[in-house]
Amino acid sequence: MPEDVLEFAPSATLSMGVELEVQVLETVDFNLTQGASYLLEQIRRAKVAGDIKHEVTESMVELATGIHTRHDELLAELGALRDGLVAAADRLNLAVCGGGAHPFQRWEERRIVDNPRYRRVSELYGYLAKQFTVFGQHVHIGCPSGDDALYLLHALSRYVPHFIALAASSPYYQGADTRFATSRLHVVSAFPLAGHCPWVTTWDEFRAYFERMRAVGIVASMKDFYWDIRPKPEYGTIELRVCDTPLTVRQAAAIAAYLQTLARRLLRERHTLGGPDRYLAYAVNRFNACRFGFDAELIDAFDGARCRVADDILATVDMLAEDAVALGTGDALAELAAGVRAGMSGAGWMRERAAGDLSALVAAQAALWRGDGAPAGV
């Protein structure tokens, strides 16, 4: 659909798709390599099924699933994409892993992929383009209309800290322990069109907003918005973008199932959104979740009530029991809840294994990505 029209193409309600940005590593000290193009050529020659493509630098690739309605089918496709990618990397003596940021790579060593869009990003954003070698999970949820998409986008804003904490797996950055559960989102926040969508609640309002932004030359397309949640009218979805790439595809699929189940509840109940004051505490809650993960304080913008993110996730999982039965996501949500109760996150797992040797940590991440056993929550 051409974006000069910006029509919202309806899609199957609660359908879902996942994109995972994955680290490409050499196998001497497990630093990032510049081997993405070689890896993708190997994937092409081996006729690996599925959508695996470039991202902004030569140290990363993106896996993208098809459209699914069931968690088990999504997990199966993610597993197949992972297996094909790992096999191709093995043939080149490379490795791949999850995690939101490589623990010790240096941003200035990265190389921008040679295509028009990424050259434009590099020209526009300078050194930020290379610093954007961070790795996220994006989850799309299908919506029947643009108005429904905007309702869901704003309704989900209250739960953004849940997804940050559940996926957090970037405690190390540029060789240092940041003391954050996720350092990745602060790289994204440096971009001028990051943050949250403005308070527009109908598709006509959104289209008018977009046209104003384009008319003054601020954006050329929807891809220029780096919002935490953005509508994708050409797919008929909203796209959640706050998650680090988890350390396992199992965790990635479970997080997508949680979003699908929560979306069902929100669209089914249709509580009032409460106006733009919904975002009063948004930046603080987002920051707290990045810093403290499950232990972060979550502030209700309307009544000032406070609770731990972990407690709010567990209460929400309980609230979603009926919706989980309807969607077949109960086992996935139970796995997430077990990890929360154990206080185990990807960031926690990484800190336990670092022991001063970040190369060994990344080697362990690569082993975990291959499907070697992981505790709940990772």
C-alpha positions as a Markdown table, in Angstrom:
| # | Residue | x | y | z |
|---|---|---|---|---|
| 1 | Met | 0.0 | 0.0 | 0.0 |
| 2 | Pro | 1.6 | 3.3 | -1.0 |
| 3 | Glu | 2.3 | 5.6 | 2.0 |
| 4 | Asp | 1.1 | 8.7 | 0.2 |
| 5 | Val | -2.4 | 7.2 | 0.9 |
| 6 | Leu | -1.5 | 5.7 | 4.4 |
| 7 | Glu | -4.5 | 3.5 | 4.4 |
| 8 | Phe | -4.7 | 0.9 | 7.1 |
| 9 | Ala | -4.9 | -2.6 | 5.6 |
| 10 | Pro | -7.0 | -4.7 | 8.0 |
| 11 | Ser | -5.5 | -8.0 | 9.1 |
| 12 | Ala | -6.8 | -10.9 | 11.1 |
| 13 | Thr | -7.4 | -9.8 | 14.7 |
| 14 | Leu | -4.7 | -11.1 | 17.1 |
| 15 | Ser | -2.6 | -12.6 | 14.4 |
| 16 | Met | 1.1 | -12.2 | 15.3 |
| 17 | Gly | 4.5 | -12.2 | 13.7 |
| 18 | Val | 8.0 | -11.7 | 15.2 |
| 19 | Glu | 11.2 | -10.1 | 14.1 |
| 20 | Leu | 14.5 | -10.9 | 15.9 |
| 21 | Glu | 17.7 | -9.1 | 15.4 |
| 22 | Val | 20.6 | -11.5 | 16.0 |
| 23 | Gln | 24.3 | -11.0 | 16.7 |
| 24 | Val | 26.9 | -12.3 | 14.2 |
| 25 | Leu | 30.1 | -13.4 | 16.0 |
| 26 | Glu | 33.5 | -14.7 | 15.2 |
| 27 | Thr | 34.6 | -17.8 | 17.2 |
| 28 | Val | 38.0 | -16.7 | 18.5 |
| 29 | Asp | 37.0 | -14.3 | 21.3 |
| 30 | Phe | 33.3 | -14.1 | 20.3 |
| 31 | Asn | 33.4 | -10.4 | 19.4 |
| 32 | Leu | 31.0 | -9.2 | 16.7 |
| 33 | Thr | 32.2 | -9.8 | 13.2 |
| 34 | Gln | 31.5 | -8.0 | 9.9 |
| 35 | Gly | 30.2 | -11.3 | 8.4 |
| 36 | Ala | 26.5 | -10.7 | 7.9 |
| 37 | Ser | 26.8 | -10.5 | 4.1 |
| 38 | Tyr | 28.8 | -13.7 | 3.9 |
| 39 | Leu | 26.4 | -15.4 | 6.2 |
| 40 | Leu | 23.4 | -14.4 | 4.2 |
| 41 | Glu | 25.1 | -15.6 | 1.0 |
| 42 | Gln | 25.6 | -19.0 | 2.7 |
| 43 | Ile | 22.0 | -19.1 | 3.7 |
| 44 | Arg | 21.0 | -18.3 | 0.1 |
| 45 | Arg | 23.2 | -21.1 | -1.3 |
| 46 | Ala | 22.0 | -23.6 | 1.3 |
| 47 | Lys | 18.4 | -22.6 | 0.4 |
| 48 | Val | 17.5 | -22.1 | 4.1 |
| 49 | Ala | 13.8 | -21.6 | 4.3 |
| 50 | Gly | 12.4 | -18.4 | 5.9 |
| 51 | Asp | 13.0 | -14.7 | 6.0 |
| 52 | Ile | 16.6 | -13.9 | 7.1 |
| 53 | Lys | 18.0 | -10.5 | 6.0 |
| 54 | His | 20.4 | -7.6 | 6.7 |
| 55 | Glu | 20.0 | -5.1 | 9.4 |
| 56 | Val | 21.8 | -1.7 | 9.7 |
| 57 | Thr | 25.4 | -3.0 | 10.2 |
| 58 | Glu | 27.3 | -6.0 | 9.0 |
| 59 | Ser | 27.3 | -7.5 | 12.5 |
| 60 | Met | 23.7 | -8.3 | 12.6 |
| 61 | Val | 20.9 | -10.2 | 10.8 |
| 62 | Glu | 17.2 | -10.2 | 11.3 |
| 63 | Leu | 14.9 | -13.3 | 11.4 |
| 64 | Ala | 11.2 | -12.6 | 10.5 |
| 65 | Thr | 8.4 | -15.1 | 10.9 |
| 66 | Gly | 5.3 | -15.4 | 8.9 |
| 67 | Ile | 1.8 | -14.7 | 10.3 |
| 68 | His | 0.6 | -16.9 | 13.1 |
| 69 | Thr | -2.4 | -17.2 | 15.3 |
| 70 | Arg | -1.0 | -19.9 | 17.6 |
| 71 | His | 2.0 | -19.8 | 19.9 |
| 72 | Asp | 3.1 | -23.4 | 19.2 |
| 73 | Glu | 3.2 | -22.7 | 15.5 |
| 74 | Leu | 5.1 | -19.5 | 16.0 |
| 75 | Leu | 7.6 | -21.3 | 18.2 |
| 76 | Ala | 8.1 | -24.0 | 15.6 |
| 77 | Glu | 8.9 | -21.5 | 12.9 |
| 78 | Leu | 11.3 | -19.5 | 15.1 |
| 79 | Gly | 13.1 | -22.8 | 16.0 |
| 80 | Ala | 13.4 | -23.7 | 12.3 |
| 81 | Leu | 14.8 | -20.2 | 11.4 |
| 82 | Arg | 17.2 | -20.5 | 14.3 |
| 83 | Asp | 18.4 | -23.9 | 13.2 |
| 84 | Gly | 18.9 | -22.8 | 9.6 |
| 85 | Leu | 20.9 | -19.7 | 10.7 |
| 86 | Val | 23.1 | -21.7 | 13.1 |
| 87 | Ala | 23.8 | -24.4 | 10.5 |
| 88 | Ala | 24.9 | -21.7 | 8.0 |
| 89 | Ala | 27.0 | -19.9 | 10.6 |
| 90 | Asp | 28.7 | -23.2 | 11.5 |
| 91 | Arg | 29.8 | -23.7 | 7.9 |
| 92 | Leu | 31.6 | -20.3 | 8.0 |
| 93 | Asn | 33.1 | -20.9 | 11.5 |
| 94 | Leu | 30.9 | -18.1 | 12.8 |
| 95 | Ala | 28.4 | -18.1 | 15.7 |
| 96 | Val | 25.2 | -16.3 | 16.4 |
| 97 | Cys | 23.4 | -15.4 | 19.6 |
| 98 | Gly | 20.6 | -13.4 | 21.2 |
| 99 | Gly | 20.8 | -10.6 | 23.7 |
| 100 | Gly | 20.0 | -6.9 | 23.4 |
| 101 | Ala | 23.6 | -5.6 | 23.1 |
| 102 | His | 27.0 | -7.3 | 22.6 |
| 103 | Pro | 28.8 | -7.0 | 25.9 |
| 104 | Phe | 32.2 | -5.7 | 24.7 |
| 105 | Gln | 32.1 | -4.7 | 21.0 |
| 106 | Arg | 33.2 | -1.1 | 20.1 |
| 107 | Trp | 30.7 | 0.8 | 18.0 |
| 108 | Glu | 33.3 | 2.6 | 15.9 |
| 109 | Glu | 34.4 | -0.8 | 14.5 |
| 110 | Arg | 31.0 | -1.5 | 12.9 |
| 111 | Arg | 30.4 | -1.2 | 9.2 |
| 112 | Ile | 27.1 | 0.1 | 7.7 |
| 113 | Val | 25.4 | -2.3 | 5.2 |
| 114 | Asp | 25.7 | -1.0 | 1.7 |
| 115 | Asn | 22.1 | -0.3 | 0.7 |
| 116 | Pro | 20.3 | 3.0 | 0.1 |
| 117 | Arg | 18.2 | 3.0 | 3.2 |
| 118 | Tyr | 21.0 | 2.3 | 5.6 |
| 119 | Arg | 23.3 | 4.8 | 3.8 |
| 120 | Arg | 20.6 | 7.4 | 4.3 |
| 121 | Val | 20.4 | 6.4 | 8.0 |
| 122 | Ser | 24.1 | 6.8 | 8.4 |
| 123 | Glu | 24.2 | 10.1 | 6.6 |
| 124 | Leu | 21.3 | 11.5 | 8.7 |
| 125 | Tyr | 22.3 | 10.1 | 12.2 |
| 126 | Gly | 26.1 | 10.0 | 12.0 |
| 127 | Tyr | 27.7 | 7.9 | 14.7 |
| 128 | Leu | 24.3 | 6.9 | 16.1 |
| 129 | Ala | 23.8 | 4.6 | 13.1 |
| 130 | Lys | 26.8 | 2.5 | 14.2 |
| 131 | Gln | 25.8 | 2.7 | 17.8 |
| 132 | Phe | 22.5 | 1.2 | 16.6 |
| 133 | Thr | 24.2 | -2.2 | 16.5 |
| 134 | Val | 21.8 | -3.3 | 19.3 |
| 135 | Phe | 19.4 | -6.2 | 19.0 |
| 136 | Gly | 15.7 | -6.2 | 19.5 |
| 137 | Gln | 12.6 | -8.3 | 19.3 |
| 138 | His | 9.7 | -6.7 | 17.5 |
| 139 | Val | 6.2 | -8.2 | 17.8 |
| 140 | His | 3.3 | -7.5 | 15.4 |
| 141 | Ile | -0.3 | -7.9 | 16.4 |
| 142 | Gly | -3.0 | -7.9 | 13.8 |
| 143 | Cys | -5.9 | -5.4 | 14.1 |
| 144 | Pro | -9.1 | -5.1 | 12.1 |
| 145 | Ser | -8.9 | -1.3 | 11.6 |
| 146 | Gly | -6.7 | 1.7 | 12.2 |
| 147 | Asp | -9.0 | 2.9 | 15.0 |
| 148 | Asp | -8.6 | -0.5 | 16.8 |
| 149 | Ala | -4.8 | -0.3 | 16.2 |
| 150 | Leu | -4.6 | 3.1 | 17.9 |
| 151 | Tyr | -6.8 | 2.0 | 20.8 |
| 152 | Leu | -4.6 | -1.0 | 21.4 |
| 153 | Leu | -1.4 | 1.0 | 21.0 |
| 154 | His | -2.4 | 3.4 | 23.8 |
| 155 | Ala | -3.9 | 0.7 | 26.0 |
| 156 | Leu | -0.7 | -1.3 | 25.9 |
| 157 | Ser | 1.4 | 1.7 | 27.0 |
| 158 | Arg | 0.7 | 0.9 | 30.6 |
| 159 | Tyr | 2.3 | -2.6 | 30.1 |
| 160 | Val | 5.4 | -1.5 | 28.3 |
| 161 | Pro | 7.6 | -2.0 | 31.5 |
| 162 | His | 6.4 | -5.6 | 31.6 |
| 163 | Phe | 7.9 | -6.4 | 28.2 |
| 164 | Ile | 11.1 | -4.4 | 28.9 |
| 165 | Ala | 11.6 | -6.5 | 32.1 |
| 166 | Leu | 10.7 | -9.8 | 30.5 |
| 167 | Ala | 13.1 | -9.5 | 27.6 |
| 168 | Ala | 15.9 | -7.6 | 29.4 |
| 169 | Ser | 19.3 | -9.0 | 28.3 |
| 170 | Ser | 21.8 | -6.2 | 27.8 |
| 171 | Pro | 23.4 | -5.4 | 31.1 |
| 172 | Tyr | 26.8 | -5.0 | 29.6 |
| 173 | Tyr | 27.7 | -2.4 | 27.0 |
| 174 | Gln | 31.2 | -1.4 | 25.6 |
| 175 | Gly | 32.9 | -3.7 | 28.1 |
| 176 | Ala | 31.2 | -2.3 | 31.2 |
| 177 | Asp | 28.4 | -3.5 | 33.5 |
| 178 | Thr | 25.9 | -0.7 | 33.1 |
| 179 | Arg | 23.9 | -1.7 | 36.2 |
| 180 | Phe | 20.9 | -1.6 | 34.0 |
| 181 | Ala | 18.8 | -4.7 | 33.1 |
| 182 | Thr | 18.8 | -3.4 | 29.6 |
| 183 | Ser | 21.1 | -0.8 | 28.1 |
| 184 | Arg | 19.7 | -1.2 | 24.6 |
| 185 | Leu | 16.7 | 1.1 | 24.8 |
| 186 | His | 18.9 | 4.1 | 25.7 |
| 187 | Val | 20.6 | 3.7 | 22.4 |
| 188 | Val | 17.2 | 3.8 | 20.7 |
| 189 | Ser | 16.2 | 6.8 | 22.8 |
| 190 | Ala | 18.9 | 8.9 | 21.3 |
| 191 | Phe | 17.0 | 9.2 | 18.0 |
| 192 | Pro | 14.7 | 12.3 | 17.7 |
| 193 | Leu | 11.6 | 10.3 | 16.8 |
| 194 | Ala | 11.9 | 7.8 | 19.6 |
| 195 | Gly | 9.5 | 7.6 | 22.6 |
| 196 | His | 5.8 | 7.1 | 22.3 |
| 197 | Cys | 3.2 | 7.9 | 19.7 |
| 198 | Pro | 1.4 | 11.2 | 20.2 |
| 199 | Trp | -2.1 | 11.3 | 21.6 |
| 200 | Val | -4.2 | 10.6 | 18.5 |
| 201 | Thr | -7.0 | 8.1 | 18.9 |
| 202 | Thr | -8.6 | 7.7 | 15.4 |
| 203 | Trp | -6.9 | 6.7 | 12.1 |
| 204 | Asp | -8.1 | 9.9 | 10.5 |
| 205 | Glu | -6.3 | 11.9 | 13.2 |
| 206 | Phe | -3.2 | 9.8 | 12.8 |
| 207 | Arg | -3.2 | 10.2 | 9.0 |
| 208 | Ala | -3.5 | 14.0 | 9.5 |
| 209 | Tyr | -0.6 | 14.0 | 11.9 |
| 210 | Phe | 1.6 | 11.9 | 9.6 |
| 211 | Glu | 0.8 | 14.2 | 6.6 |
| 212 | Arg | 1.8 | 17.3 | 8.7 |
| 213 | Met | 5.1 | 15.6 | 9.7 |
| 214 | Arg | 5.8 | 14.6 | 6.1 |
| 215 | Ala | 4.8 | 18.0 | 4.6 |
| 216 | Val | 7.4 | 19.8 | 6.7 |
| 217 | Gly | 10.1 | 17.2 | 5.8 |
| 218 | Ile | 10.4 | 15.6 | 9.3 |
| 219 | Val | 9.5 | 12.0 | 8.1 |
| 220 | Ala | 9.3 | 10.3 | 4.7 |
| 221 | Ser | 7.7 | 7.1 | 5.8 |
| 222 | Met | 6.5 | 5.2 | 8.9 |
| 223 | Lys | 10.0 | 3.7 | 9.2 |
| 224 | Asp | 11.2 | 7.1 | 10.4 |
| 225 | Phe | 9.3 | 6.7 | 13.6 |
| 226 | Tyr | 11.3 | 4.8 | 16.3 |
| 227 | Trp | 8.4 | 4.7 | 18.8 |
| 228 | Asp | 8.2 | 2.0 | 21.4 |
| 229 | Ile | 4.9 | 0.9 | 19.8 |
| 230 | Arg | 4.0 | 2.1 | 16.3 |
| 231 | Pro | 1.2 | 1.3 | 13.8 |
| 232 | Lys | 2.2 | -0.5 | 10.6 |
| 233 | Pro | -0.7 | 0.3 | 8.3 |
| 234 | Glu | 0.7 | -1.7 | 5.4 |
| 235 | Tyr | 0.6 | -4.9 | 7.5 |
| 236 | Gly | -2.5 | -4.0 | 9.5 |
| 237 | Thr | -0.7 | -4.3 | 12.8 |
| 238 | Ile | 0.7 | -2.5 | 15.8 |
| 239 | Glu | 4.4 | -3.3 | 16.4 |
| 240 | Leu | 5.9 | -3.5 | 19.9 |
| 241 | Arg | 9.6 | -2.6 | 19.8 |
| 242 | Val | 10.8 | -2.3 | 23.4 |
| 243 | Cys | 12.1 | -5.9 | 23.9 |
| 244 | Asp | 15.7 | -6.9 | 23.8 |
| 245 | Thr | 16.2 | -10.0 | 21.6 |
| 246 | Pro | 15.9 | -12.7 | 24.2 |
| 247 | Leu | 18.6 | -15.3 | 24.7 |
| 248 | Thr | 16.4 | -18.1 | 23.4 |
| 249 | Val | 13.7 | -18.4 | 20.7 |
| 250 | Arg | 11.5 | -20.1 | 23.3 |
| 251 | Gln | 11.5 | -16.9 | 25.4 |
| 252 | Ala | 10.8 | -14.8 | 22.3 |
| 253 | Ala | 7.8 | -16.9 | 21.4 |
| 254 | Ala | 6.5 | -16.8 | 25.0 |
| 255 | Ile | 6.8 | -13.0 | 25.1 |
| 256 | Ala | 4.8 | -12.8 | 21.8 |
| 257 | Ala | 2.2 | -15.0 | 23.3 |
| 258 | Tyr | 1.9 | -12.7 | 26.3 |
| 259 | Leu | 1.4 | -9.7 | 24.0 |
| 260 | Gln | -1.2 | -11.6 | 21.9 |
| 261 | Thr | -3.1 | -12.6 | 25.1 |
| 262 | Leu | -3.0 | -9.2 | 26.6 |
| 263 | Ala | -4.2 | -7.6 | 23.3 |
| 264 | Arg | -7.2 | -10.0 | 23.3 |
| 265 | Arg | -8.2 | -8.8 | 26.8 |
| 266 | Leu | -7.7 | -5.1 | 26.1 |
| 267 | Leu | -9.7 | -5.3 | 22.8 |
| 268 | Arg | -12.4 | -7.4 | 24.5 |
| 269 | Glu | -12.9 | -5.1 | 27.5 |
| 270 | Arg | -12.3 | -1.7 | 25.9 |
| 271 | His | -11.8 | 0.3 | 29.0 |
| 272 | Thr | -11.5 | 4.1 | 28.6 |
| 273 | Leu | -8.0 | 5.3 | 27.8 |
| 274 | Gly | -8.3 | 8.3 | 30.1 |
| 275 | Gly | -6.8 | 10.9 | 27.8 |
| 276 | Pro | -3.2 | 12.1 | 27.3 |
| 277 | Asp | -2.5 | 12.0 | 31.1 |
| 278 | Arg | -2.1 | 8.2 | 30.5 |
| 279 | Tyr | 1.5 | 9.1 | 29.5 |
| 280 | Leu | 2.4 | 11.3 | 32.5 |
| 281 | Ala | 4.4 | 8.5 | 34.2 |
| 282 | Tyr | 5.4 | 6.7 | 30.9 |
| 283 | Ala | 9.0 | 7.9 | 30.7 |
| 284 | Val | 9.7 | 7.2 | 34.3 |
| 285 | Asn | 8.2 | 3.8 | 34.2 |
| 286 | Arg | 10.1 | 3.0 | 31.1 |
| 287 | Phe | 13.4 | 4.1 | 32.6 |
| 288 | Asn | 12.8 | 2.2 | 35.9 |
| 289 | Ala | 12.1 | -1.0 | 34.0 |
| 290 | Cys | 15.3 | -0.6 | 32.0 |
| 291 | Arg | 17.3 | 0.1 | 35.2 |
| 292 | Phe | 15.8 | -2.4 | 37.6 |
| 293 | Gly | 13.9 | -5.0 | 35.6 |
| 294 | Phe | 11.5 | -7.0 | 37.6 |
| 295 | Asp | 12.3 | -5.0 | 40.7 |
| 296 | Ala | 11.3 | -1.7 | 39.1 |
| 297 | Glu | 8.6 | 0.5 | 40.6 |
| 298 | Leu | 5.6 | 1.0 | 38.3 |
| 299 | Ile | 3.6 | 4.2 | 38.9 |
| 300 | Asp | -0.1 | 4.5 | 38.0 |
| 301 | Ala | -0.4 | 7.9 | 36.3 |
| 302 | Phe | -4.0 | 8.4 | 37.4 |
| 303 | Asp | -4.0 | 7.5 | 41.1 |
| 304 | Gly | -0.3 | 7.5 | 42.0 |
| 305 | Ala | -0.4 | 3.8 | 43.2 |
| 306 | Arg | 2.9 | 2.0 | 43.0 |
| 307 | Cys | 3.8 | -1.7 | 42.7 |
| 308 | Arg | 6.8 | -3.8 | 41.6 |
| 309 | Val | 6.8 | -4.7 | 37.9 |
| 310 | Ala | 7.2 | -8.4 | 38.9 |
| 311 | Asp | 4.1 | -8.3 | 41.0 |
| 312 | Asp | 2.1 | -6.6 | 38.3 |
| 313 | Ile | 3.2 | -9.1 | 35.6 |
| 314 | Leu | 2.1 | -12.0 | 37.9 |
| 315 | Ala | -1.3 | -10.3 | 38.6 |
| 316 | Thr | -1.8 | -9.7 | 34.9 |
| 317 | Val | -1.0 | -13.3 | 34.0 |
| 318 | Asp | -3.6 | -14.4 | 36.5 |
| 319 | Met | -6.1 | -11.9 | 35.0 |
| 320 | Leu | -5.5 | -13.3 | 31.5 |
| 321 | Ala | -6.4 | -16.9 | 32.4 |
| 322 | Glu | -9.6 | -17.0 | 30.3 |
| 323 | Asp | -7.9 | -15.3 | 27.3 |
| 324 | Ala | -5.0 | -17.7 | 27.5 |
| 325 | Val | -7.4 | -20.7 | 27.4 |
| 326 | Ala | -9.1 | -19.2 | 24.3 |
| 327 | Leu | -5.7 | -18.7 | 22.5 |
| 328 | Gly | -3.8 | -21.7 | 23.7 |
| 329 | Thr | -1.1 | -19.6 | 25.4 |
| 330 | Gly | -1.5 | -20.9 | 28.9 |
| 331 | Asp | 1.8 | -22.9 | 28.9 |
| 332 | Ala | 3.8 | -20.0 | 27.5 |
| 333 | Leu | 2.4 | -17.6 | 30.1 |
| 334 | Ala | 3.1 | -20.1 | 32.9 |
| 335 | Glu | 6.7 | -20.3 | 31.8 |
| 336 | Leu | 7.0 | -16.5 | 31.9 |
| 337 | Ala | 5.4 | -16.4 | 35.3 |
| 338 | Ala | 7.8 | -19.1 | 36.6 |
| 339 | Gly | 10.8 | -17.0 | 35.5 |
| 340 | Val | 9.3 | -13.9 | 37.2 |
| 341 | Arg | 8.8 | -15.8 | 40.4 |
| 342 | Ala | 12.3 | -17.1 | 40.3 |
| 343 | Gly | 13.6 | -13.6 | 39.7 |
| 344 | Met | 15.4 | -15.0 | 36.6 |
| 345 | Ser | 15.8 | -12.7 | 33.6 |
| 346 | Gly | 18.3 | -12.8 | 30.7 |
| 347 | Ala | 20.2 | -10.0 | 32.4 |
| 348 | Gly | 20.4 | -12.0 | 35.6 |
| 349 | Trp | 21.6 | -15.1 | 33.7 |
| 350 | Met | 24.3 | -13.0 | 32.0 |
| 351 | Arg | 25.6 | -11.5 | 35.2 |
| 352 | Glu | 25.8 | -14.9 | 36.9 |
| 353 | Arg | 27.9 | -16.2 | 34.0 |
| 354 | Ala | 30.2 | -13.3 | 33.3 |
| 355 | Ala | 32.7 | -13.8 | 36.2 |
| 356 | Gly | 34.9 | -11.2 | 34.6 |
| 357 | Asp | 35.3 | -13.0 | 31.3 |
| 358 | Leu | 32.9 | -11.4 | 28.7 |
| 359 | Ser | 34.2 | -13.5 | 25.9 |
| 360 | Ala | 33.2 | -16.7 | 27.8 |
| 361 | Leu | 29.8 | -15.1 | 28.5 |
| 362 | Val | 29.1 | -14.5 | 24.8 |
| 363 | Ala | 30.2 | -18.1 | 24.0 |
| 364 | Ala | 27.7 | -19.2 | 26.6 |
| 365 | Gln | 25.0 | -17.0 | 24.9 |
| 366 | Ala | 25.8 | -18.7 | 21.6 |
| 367 | Ala | 25.4 | -22.1 | 23.1 |
| 368 | Leu | 22.1 | -21.1 | 24.6 |
| 369 | Trp | 20.9 | -19.7 | 21.3 |
| 370 | Arg | 21.6 | -23.1 | 19.7 |
| 371 | Gly | 18.9 | -24.6 | 22.0 |
| 372 | Asp | 21.1 | -25.8 | 24.9 |
| 373 | Gly | 19.1 | -25.9 | 28.1 |
| 374 | Ala | 18.0 | -22.7 | 29.9 |
| 375 | Pro | 16.1 | -22.1 | 33.1 |
| 376 | Ala | 12.6 | -20.5 | 33.0 |
| 377 | Gly | 12.8 | -16.8 | 32.3 |
| 378 | Val | 15.7 | -16.9 | 29.8 |
